[in-house]
Amino acid sequence: MTVKACLAVFLLSIYSLNAEIITVPPDDAEFTYGLGVANKVEASLNEAKAAITTKLISTVSSESTTKGFSSSGRSNSSFSYINKVKSVEIALTNVEVLSQNFNGQNWSTLIRVSKLDLQNAVLNSLSHLSSELNQFLDNHQSNQGISCFFEIGQADDKHILMSQLLTILPKDAVTEYKEELTKFLQLKSRCLTQNTLVINNDNALLGKSLKSLFRKKYKVVNSDTENAGSLEYQVKYKEFEFSGQFVANATAIIKIFDEKSRLIEEQTVSGKGSSFTNAEEAKVKATQALIEKTSSKMEYL
């Protein structure tokens, strides 16, 4: 390598070293700072924004277990639903780019945002979540059917995110939102009792298994009940013999409706069973396999 080439490599290494060393100023009374590093300049800017929003509210990973209750007020076989909530999106405005450096591989971007703009960004996010939660309240405040029970998980996600945002705002800016969250929690307790589901027993083999499965989360009844949802299913068995075995393939279409007969979920599941003894045992095993798949595939189970 020539002296000129060596000098070029040396100068490039010095440039790269300098480009990587960016000091992030500590946050002060007026500004919050963020540094982002990525292989593209736009991506590094987004990373810098994310660094600031992470300071505001760390990623929420909340697993909340809530007991369900039957309409009689008694505990309903202690089912639970789990909320896994990620961080809320906060759209930053008036972002000031202080420096952008490229070290030959990655871009480093240093930005700052005023505390006032940050507060406005949080308020905008809070307002958006509040609008969605209010829609839930408007839909179910006067009448709580099973649709309220179906939708409570997503509404609770918004409740958790709003609660997080409220902790980083001045108290005088959050009064109305706290009142809204109180109303939600009151409604939530009522919604969790509206879990009655009608399952007709047209197919004794599958119907009995479905009732047993759904009783873990719902109060299952046989006849129409006010504000109850319904589960409908169609099942077909294909039976044949193969290599001295009885084989059965079961395919079912399972639908869940709310109290207004609106389709909530539809799934097609299948199972296979075999027996050296008789065809009926093969059908039972196929149904059991179908139920196992149903338990993992149904969103509202």
C-alpha positions as CSV (number, residue, x, y, z in Angstrom):
1,M,0.0,0.0,0.0
2,T,1.4,3.4,-1.0
3,V,2.0,6.2,1.5
4,K,-0.9,8.2,0.0
5,A,-3.2,5.2,0.4
6,C,-2.2,4.7,4.0
7,L,-2.8,8.4,4.7
8,A,-6.2,8.2,3.2
9,V,-7.1,5.2,5.3
10,F,-5.8,6.9,8.4
11,L,-7.8,10.1,7.7
12,L,-11.0,8.0,7.1
13,S,-10.5,6.2,10.4
14,I,-10.1,9.5,12.2
15,Y,-13.3,10.9,10.5
16,S,-15.2,7.7,11.4
17,L,-14.1,7.9,15.0
18,N,-15.1,11.6,15.3
19,A,-18.4,10.9,13.5
20,E,-19.3,8.3,16.1
21,I,-18.6,10.4,19.1
22,I,-21.6,12.5,19.6
23,T,-22.3,13.8,23.1
24,V,-26.0,13.9,24.0
25,P,-26.7,16.9,26.2
26,P,-28.7,16.2,29.4
27,D,-32.3,17.3,29.3
28,D,-32.9,20.7,30.8
29,A,-35.9,22.8,31.8
30,E,-36.6,23.8,28.2
31,F,-35.5,20.9,25.9
32,T,-35.4,17.1,25.7
33,Y,-32.6,15.5,23.6
34,G,-32.4,12.3,21.6
35,L,-29.8,10.4,19.6
36,G,-30.5,8.0,16.8
37,V,-28.1,5.7,14.9
38,A,-29.0,3.8,11.7
39,N,-27.7,3.0,8.2
40,K,-30.0,5.5,6.6
41,V,-30.3,9.2,7.5
42,E,-34.2,9.1,7.8
43,A,-34.0,6.0,9.9
44,S,-31.5,7.6,12.3
45,L,-33.9,10.6,12.7
46,N,-36.8,8.2,13.5
47,E,-34.5,6.4,16.1
48,A,-33.7,9.8,17.7
49,K,-37.5,10.6,18.0
50,A,-38.0,7.1,19.5
51,A,-35.3,7.8,22.0
52,I,-37.2,10.9,23.2
53,T,-40.6,9.2,23.4
54,T,-39.0,6.3,25.3
55,K,-38.0,8.8,27.9
56,L,-41.6,10.0,28.2
57,I,-43.2,6.6,28.6
58,S,-41.4,3.3,28.6
59,T,-42.8,0.4,26.7
60,V,-45.8,-1.0,28.5
61,S,-45.9,-4.7,28.7
62,S,-48.8,-5.3,31.0
63,E,-50.4,-8.7,31.6
64,S,-53.6,-8.1,33.6
65,T,-55.6,-11.0,34.7
66,T,-59.3,-10.2,35.3
67,K,-61.7,-12.7,36.8
68,G,-65.0,-13.1,35.0
69,F,-68.3,-13.3,36.7
70,S,-71.6,-14.8,35.6
71,S,-74.7,-12.7,35.3
72,S,-75.7,-14.0,38.8
73,G,-72.6,-12.3,40.2
74,R,-70.9,-15.6,41.0
75,S,-67.3,-16.3,39.9
76,N,-67.3,-18.0,36.5
77,S,-64.7,-20.7,36.7
78,S,-62.0,-18.0,37.0
79,F,-61.3,-17.4,33.4
80,S,-58.9,-14.6,32.5
81,Y,-58.1,-12.4,29.7
82,I,-54.6,-11.0,29.1
83,N,-53.8,-7.5,27.8
84,K,-50.4,-7.1,26.2
85,V,-50.0,-3.5,25.5
86,K,-47.0,-1.9,23.7
87,S,-46.0,1.7,23.8
88,V,-48.4,4.4,22.7
89,E,-47.5,6.3,19.5
90,I,-46.6,9.9,20.2
91,A,-46.2,12.1,17.1
92,L,-43.4,14.7,17.7
93,T,-43.6,18.1,16.1
94,N,-41.2,21.0,15.7
95,V,-38.2,18.6,15.9
96,E,-34.9,20.5,15.8
97,V,-32.0,18.6,14.2
98,L,-28.8,19.6,15.9
99,S,-26.3,17.4,14.0
100,Q,-26.1,14.6,11.5
101,N,-22.9,12.6,10.9
102,F,-22.0,9.7,8.7
103,N,-19.1,7.4,9.6
104,G,-19.0,5.4,6.4
105,Q,-21.5,2.8,7.7
106,N,-24.1,4.5,9.9
107,W,-25.8,7.9,10.3
108,S,-26.0,9.5,13.7
109,T,-28.7,12.1,14.3
110,L,-29.0,14.3,17.4
111,I,-32.3,16.2,17.9
112,R,-34.1,18.2,20.5
113,V,-37.7,19.0,21.2
114,S,-39.1,21.6,23.5
115,K,-40.9,20.5,26.7
116,L,-43.9,22.5,25.6
117,D,-44.1,20.7,22.2
118,L,-43.7,17.4,24.0
119,Q,-46.6,18.1,26.3
120,N,-48.7,19.0,23.3
121,A,-47.7,15.8,21.5
122,V,-48.8,13.8,24.6
123,L,-52.1,15.7,24.8
124,N,-52.8,14.9,21.1
125,S,-52.1,11.2,21.7
126,L,-54.3,11.3,24.8
127,S,-57.1,13.0,22.9
128,H,-57.0,10.3,20.2
129,L,-57.2,7.5,22.8
130,S,-59.9,9.3,24.6
131,S,-62.0,9.6,21.5
132,E,-61.8,5.8,20.9
133,L,-62.6,5.0,24.5
134,N,-65.5,7.4,24.5
135,Q,-66.9,5.5,21.5
136,F,-66.8,2.3,23.6
137,L,-68.6,4.1,26.4
138,D,-71.3,5.6,24.1
139,N,-71.9,2.1,22.6
140,H,-72.3,0.3,25.9
141,Q,-73.2,2.7,28.7
142,S,-76.9,2.2,28.5
143,N,-77.0,-1.5,27.6
144,Q,-74.4,-4.1,28.3
145,G,-74.7,-7.2,26.1
146,I,-72.1,-9.8,25.2
147,S,-70.7,-7.4,22.6
148,C,-69.4,-5.3,25.6
149,F,-67.7,-8.4,26.9
150,F,-66.2,-9.1,23.5
151,E,-64.8,-5.6,23.1
152,I,-63.6,-5.0,26.7
153,G,-60.0,-6.2,26.0
154,Q,-59.3,-3.6,23.3
155,A,-61.0,-0.9,25.3
156,D,-58.8,-1.8,28.3
157,D,-55.7,-1.5,26.2
158,K,-56.7,2.2,25.6
159,H,-57.4,2.6,29.3
160,I,-53.9,1.3,30.2
161,L,-52.2,3.6,27.7
162,M,-54.2,6.6,28.8
163,S,-53.3,5.9,32.4
164,Q,-49.6,5.8,31.5
165,L,-49.8,9.1,29.6
166,L,-51.7,10.8,32.5
167,T,-48.7,10.2,34.8
168,I,-46.4,12.5,32.7
169,L,-48.8,15.4,32.4
170,P,-49.6,18.3,34.9
171,K,-52.5,17.5,37.2
172,D,-54.5,20.4,35.9
173,A,-54.4,19.0,32.4
174,V,-55.8,15.6,33.1
175,T,-59.0,16.0,35.2
176,E,-61.5,15.3,32.5
177,Y,-59.5,12.2,31.4
178,K,-59.5,10.8,34.9
179,E,-63.2,11.1,35.1
180,E,-63.5,9.3,31.8
181,L,-61.3,6.4,33.1
182,T,-63.4,6.2,36.2
183,K,-66.5,5.8,34.0
184,F,-64.7,3.1,32.0
185,L,-63.7,1.1,35.1
186,Q,-67.3,1.2,36.3
187,L,-68.6,0.0,32.9
188,K,-65.9,-2.6,32.7
189,S,-67.0,-4.3,35.9
190,R,-70.5,-4.6,34.4
191,C,-69.3,-5.8,31.0
192,L,-67.4,-8.7,32.5
193,T,-70.6,-10.2,33.8
194,Q,-72.2,-10.2,30.3
195,N,-70.6,-13.4,29.1
196,T,-73.7,-15.6,28.4
197,L,-73.3,-17.7,25.3
198,V,-76.0,-19.9,23.7
199,I,-74.7,-23.2,22.3
200,N,-77.3,-25.5,20.7
201,N,-76.5,-29.2,21.0
202,D,-77.4,-30.3,17.4
203,N,-74.4,-32.6,17.1
204,A,-74.2,-34.4,20.4
205,L,-70.5,-35.3,19.9
206,L,-69.2,-31.9,19.0
207,G,-71.8,-29.8,20.8
208,K,-70.9,-31.4,24.2
209,S,-67.2,-30.8,23.6
210,L,-67.7,-27.2,22.6
211,K,-69.8,-26.5,25.7
212,S,-67.1,-27.9,27.9
213,L,-64.5,-25.8,26.1
214,F,-66.4,-22.5,26.2
215,R,-67.5,-22.9,29.8
216,K,-63.9,-21.9,30.8
217,K,-64.7,-18.3,29.7
218,Y,-68.5,-18.1,29.2
219,K,-71.7,-18.9,31.0
220,V,-73.0,-21.4,28.5
221,V,-76.8,-22.0,28.2
222,N,-79.0,-24.0,25.9
223,S,-81.7,-21.5,25.0
224,D,-82.0,-17.9,24.0
225,T,-81.3,-15.4,26.8
226,E,-81.5,-11.6,26.7
227,N,-78.2,-9.9,25.8
228,A,-76.6,-13.3,25.2
229,G,-74.4,-14.2,22.3
230,S,-74.6,-17.4,20.3
231,L,-72.3,-20.0,18.9
232,E,-73.2,-21.9,15.7
233,Y,-71.4,-24.7,14.2
234,Q,-71.6,-27.1,11.2
235,V,-69.5,-30.3,11.2
236,K,-68.9,-32.9,8.6
237,Y,-67.2,-36.2,9.1
238,K,-65.5,-38.2,6.3
239,E,-65.0,-41.8,7.3
240,F,-63.0,-44.5,5.6
241,E,-60.8,-47.5,6.3
242,F,-57.1,-47.6,5.7
243,S,-54.5,-50.4,6.4
244,G,-56.9,-52.1,8.8
245,Q,-57.8,-48.9,10.7
246,F,-60.9,-46.9,10.9
247,V,-60.1,-43.3,10.0
248,A,-62.3,-40.1,10.5
249,N,-61.6,-36.6,9.3
250,A,-63.8,-33.9,11.0
251,T,-64.2,-30.4,9.6
252,A,-66.2,-27.7,11.4
253,I,-67.2,-24.1,10.7
254,I,-67.6,-22.3,14.0
255,K,-69.3,-18.9,14.2
256,I,-69.8,-16.6,17.2
257,F,-72.5,-13.9,17.1
258,D,-73.2,-11.0,19.5
259,E,-76.6,-10.2,21.1
260,K,-77.6,-8.3,17.9
261,S,-76.7,-11.3,15.6
262,R,-73.6,-9.6,14.3
263,L,-70.9,-12.0,13.3
264,I,-67.9,-11.6,15.7
265,E,-65.7,-14.5,14.6
266,E,-65.7,-17.3,12.1
267,Q,-63.2,-20.1,12.0
268,T,-62.8,-23.4,10.1
269,V,-61.1,-26.1,12.0
270,S,-60.4,-29.7,11.3
271,G,-59.2,-32.8,13.1
272,K,-58.3,-36.4,12.3
273,G,-58.7,-39.6,14.3
274,S,-58.1,-43.3,13.8
275,S,-58.9,-46.5,15.6
276,F,-58.2,-50.2,15.2
277,T,-61.4,-50.9,17.2
278,N,-64.4,-49.2,15.5
279,A,-65.5,-46.2,13.4
280,E,-67.2,-44.4,16.3
281,E,-63.9,-44.3,18.3
282,A,-62.2,-42.7,15.3
283,K,-64.9,-40.0,15.2
284,V,-64.5,-39.3,18.9
285,K,-60.7,-38.9,18.4
286,A,-61.2,-36.7,15.3
287,T,-63.6,-34.5,17.4
288,Q,-61.1,-34.2,20.2
289,A,-58.4,-33.2,17.8
290,L,-60.8,-30.6,16.3
291,I,-61.5,-29.2,19.8
292,E,-57.8,-28.9,20.6
293,K,-57.3,-26.8,17.4
294,T,-60.4,-24.7,18.2
295,S,-59.0,-23.8,21.7
296,S,-55.8,-22.3,20.1
297,K,-57.4,-20.8,17.0
298,M,-60.4,-18.9,18.2
299,E,-59.7,-15.3,19.1
300,Y,-62.6,-15.0,21.5
301,L,-61.8,-18.1,23.4
